[in-house]
Amino acid sequence: MKKLARGAALAVLAGTVATACAPGTAKTATSADKQTGTVKVWLYDEANRAPKEQVVAQAVADFKAKHAGVEVEVSYIPTDAGPRAEKMKGAFNDPSSAPDVVEFGNTDLFGYTASGGLADITSDLAGWEEGKDLPQDLKDTAVVDGKTYGLPWWLGVRALYYRTDVFTELGLQAPTSYAELKSAAEKVRAAHGDLLGIAVGGKYTFGALPFVWADGGDLATASGSAYTSAIDSAQSQAGVKAYTDLFTDAICPAQQCADLTGGKTVESFAAGKAGMAILPNSSRSAVEAGAAAGKYAIVPLPGAEAGKIAPAFSGGNDLGVMKSTQHRSLAVDFMKELASKKNQLALFDAMGNLPTLSSARAEVVQKQPWLKPFTDTIEAGTKFVPKDAAWAKIDAQNVVPTMLQKVITGKSDVAGATKEAAAAMNTSFSGK
Amino acid sequence: MPATTVTARADQGDSPVRPAGGAPAGARRRTGPLARIPVPLWLLLPAALVLIPLFGYPLYQLGLLSVLKFGQPQASGGVPTEFVGLSNYTDVLGDEQFWTVLGQTLAFAAFCVLTTLAVGATCAVLLTRVGKWPRLMLMFGALGAWAAPAMTGSTVWMFLLDTNSGLVNEVLGTQGHNWMYDKWSAFAMVAVVVVWHSFPFVMITLYAGIQAIPDSVLEAARLDGAGTVTIFRRIMLPMLRPLLVIVVIQSVIWDFKVFTQIYVMTGGGGIAGQNLVLNVYAYQKAFVAENYSLGAAIGVLMTLILLGVTAIYIRSLRRSGEEL
């Protein structure tokens, strides 16, 4: 008994000692406001970087003209969930090698905020003249506990790109329902063995989610601020089945498609290797630069029933300032420069990224008829991922891709794979 | 025998520093409390100076992390860390995936070790039998593979194995075949690259060992009527044993800890995580799932497993009367 008590005492002591000298905790990021030096910027390395680089280079030149003695150093970071999460965590843990301004997916904001990585920019945005034009619902996507941590920079929704030359040759119409989509894909591949019927990917979460939403399913349901996964509900399972049913030898062979990411489907369609693909408006420039240029059209992704549009993920990227920045006001200024109406319009011309500023968006929608399927999709209603810090973790751990891949490779059935994914999500939601 | 022993020592790059020419014990007696510390402890001091900061401190931190709740909010978000005892360990050991991954790791490492040894030994023997030019070519080729960084090597092999435009599929006429799709096919491809990277070490070490066996010994054996097989089993193998010990331990440790090749070639663990090995699994838990303490617990378990394997191996050698 005595021994046991001594053991317990030792354990408690060890615990106290252990917590007293916790390892590797970054000093609570202390920011500074130097007026000279180098502003470091991290932007996403999109499928087509050259046009983006041009816009950014111009923005940097404009910024430097206004701020003498300031350098801007732009780096491009990977866009895939795993690698970009690693990069950002590195920046949070080591403020000395962190950038000042970052671009990030609007879904990442909640995780980054919980990690204490982003600076509160509420007051900076309040005083921004051009920003008055930013719609409130967009601003709200960057708010946690009443504080703003991100500046919505551009929007991206996905729609169905298809090859007009192939469709005309085979006498096919643009699909208006899931059944038509599937049969068109089969016909394309039957006639052209070197084309994928539709380029879909086992790692393409945002290509799969519209199918889940179209069948009335969802990733998770919220009660209060707590989320519970709903990916194993009957509706969600139907959606997962609809998506994974496209991975057959007659459409998109599992051997080739099981580990494709969204970016790879862009490359595949742009290279003229696929009859259809589910791509965002921001990928149009990549398609225009590839073999499929001039031989494609875009329609909203059809839903489960004829004539309905599958709800798209309302994607987009934000700009933010790191909490650890040493050039706070310069960083804010550069962020505003990148997000100015002029640069949002330039970015649209270069990449096809939809502007977030209302006036800029109205302008481009009027000028560019190819945007119609995307604006139609937005009007039909979009969906979002759970607004919870756990989502970044779920995304980085590839919970949804693993689920899809298990079904695609036949390692598990839809029911089993979705149950497993739901359990993994709930573990993250419960903060374990 | 003496010749072999010398070679073996020369190859033990990792053995602790042995201070040479130390003053004989008792030559200089000191007074005061320091005098009570026996001389051998003093002699360990230089090694300790290097080992404690470089190995002891990180190991201590690893152990410490593994009994805390330490994720991204604790690392950078200012959330206080919390002592959770062994709950990280019970989480890991209670996770079905851990056991699957452990099994895969052991099988994969065993396969790689055996293949590396077989390929390395065969090439070493080959080196002693062929002429000057073939020997130089083989040496250069092997050294090239050895010198290639794991990252570069894996990436280049992935180009060769590419589903649609890789050279391998081009030559075999199997375009569209994804070598990384099937679990065992993917493991096999990674194993090829791991062996490719590590056989040169085995080859060169054993080649040096074989070269160091005095001709007179072999000649005497032959005169006594021993055949090639007998010479190999009774003469060469025992003389190479100290080298084989090093080579086996090194290979076990390397192959058990394989990371880069799996991570790069299977994109972080393969389709639906089918190709995870312990090191990549720990990385996924620690850095991807932001659960640093859980990753640390896996790291501690890995260290214990490796120490166990090495201890058993050395002990069995001691029993059979060989000195390491």
HADDOCK unambig.tbl for C-alpha pairs under 7 A between the chains (distance, minus, plus):
assign (segid A and resid 15 and name CA) (segid B and resid 83 and name CA) 5.54 0.50 0.50
assign (segid A and resid 18 and name CA) (segid B and resid 64 and name CA) 6.44 0.50 0.50
assign (segid A and resid 19 and name CA) (segid B and resid 81 and name CA) 6.38 0.50 0.50
assign (segid A and resid 19 and name CA) (segid B and resid 82 and name CA) 6.26 0.50 0.50
assign (segid A and resid 19 and name CA) (segid B and resid 83 and name CA) 6.07 0.50 0.50
assign (segid A and resid 22 and name CA) (segid B and resid 81 and name CA) 6.73 0.50 0.50
assign (segid A and resid 23 and name CA) (segid B and resid 61 and name CA) 6.64 0.50 0.50
assign (segid A and resid 23 and name CA) (segid B and resid 65 and name CA) 6.87 0.50 0.50
assign (segid A and resid 24 and name CA) (segid B and resid 75 and name CA) 6.69 0.50 0.50
assign (segid A and resid 25 and name CA) (segid B and resid 74 and name CA) 6.78 0.50 0.50
assign (segid A and resid 25 and name CA) (segid B and resid 75 and name CA) 4.56 0.50 0.50
assign (segid A and resid 25 and name CA) (segid B and resid 76 and name CA) 6.34 0.50 0.50
assign (segid A and resid 26 and name CA) (segid B and resid 75 and name CA) 5.84 0.50 0.50
assign (segid A and resid 26 and name CA) (segid B and resid 76 and name CA) 5.28 0.50 0.50
assign (segid A and resid 28 and name CA) (segid B and resid 76 and name CA) 6.83 0.50 0.50
assign (segid A and resid 28 and name CA) (segid B and resid 78 and name CA) 6.11 0.50 0.50
assign (segid A and resid 82 and name CA) (segid B and resid 288 and name CA) 6.60 0.50 0.50
assign (segid A and resid 86 and name CA) (segid B and resid 287 and name CA) 6.76 0.50 0.50
assign (segid A and resid 86 and name CA) (segid B and resid 288 and name CA) 6.70 0.50 0.50
assign (segid A and resid 92 and name CA) (segid B and resid 76 and name CA) 5.91 0.50 0.50
assign (segid A and resid 93 and name CA) (segid B and resid 75 and name CA) 6.42 0.50 0.50
assign (segid A and resid 93 and name CA) (segid B and resid 76 and name CA) 5.74 0.50 0.50
assign (segid A and resid 114 and name CA) (segid B and resid 73 and name CA) 6.13 0.50 0.50
assign (segid A and resid 114 and name CA) (segid B and resid 77 and name CA) 6.45 0.50 0.50
assign (segid A and resid 115 and name CA) (segid B and resid 72 and name CA) 5.64 0.50 0.50
assign (segid A and resid 115 and name CA) (segid B and resid 73 and name CA) 4.46 0.50 0.50
assign (segid A and resid 115 and name CA) (segid B and resid 76 and name CA) 5.72 0.50 0.50
assign (segid A and resid 115 and name CA) (segid B and resid 77 and name CA) 4.46 0.50 0.50
assign (segid A and resid 116 and name CA) (segid B and resid 73 and name CA) 6.91 0.50 0.50
assign (segid A and resid 116 and name CA) (segid B and resid 76 and name CA) 5.87 0.50 0.50
assign (segid A and resid 116 and name CA) (segid B and resid 77 and name CA) 4.01 0.50 0.50
assign (segid A and resid 255 and name CA) (segid B and resid 177 and name CA) 6.64 0.50 0.50
assign (segid A and resid 255 and name CA) (segid B and resid 178 and name CA) 5.48 0.50 0.50
assign (segid A and resid 255 and name CA) (segid B and resid 181 and name CA) 6.02 0.50 0.50
assign (segid A and resid 256 and name CA) (segid B and resid 176 and name CA) 6.66 0.50 0.50
assign (segid A and resid 256 and name CA) (segid B and resid 178 and name CA) 6.49 0.50 0.50
assign (segid A and resid 259 and name CA) (segid B and resid 271 and name CA) 6.46 0.50 0.50
assign (segid A and resid 393 and name CA) (segid B and resid 289 and name CA) 5.66 0.50 0.50
assign (segid A and resid 396 and name CA) (segid B and resid 288 and name CA) 5.92 0.50 0.50
assign (segid A and resid 396 and name CA) (segid B and resid 289 and name CA) 6.81 0.50 0.50
assign (segid A and resid 397 and name CA) (segid B and resid 288 and name CA) 6.06 0.50 0.50
assign (segid A and resid 397 and name CA) (segid B and resid 289 and name CA) 5.82 0.50 0.50
assign (segid A and resid 402 and name CA) (segid B and resid 272 and name CA) 4.28 0.50 0.50
assign (segid A and resid 405 and name CA) (segid B and resid 271 and name CA) 6.34 0.50 0.50
assign (segid A and resid 405 and name CA) (segid B and resid 272 and name CA) 5.45 0.50 0.50
assign (segid A and resid 406 and name CA) (segid B and resid 272 and name CA) 5.88 0.50 0.50
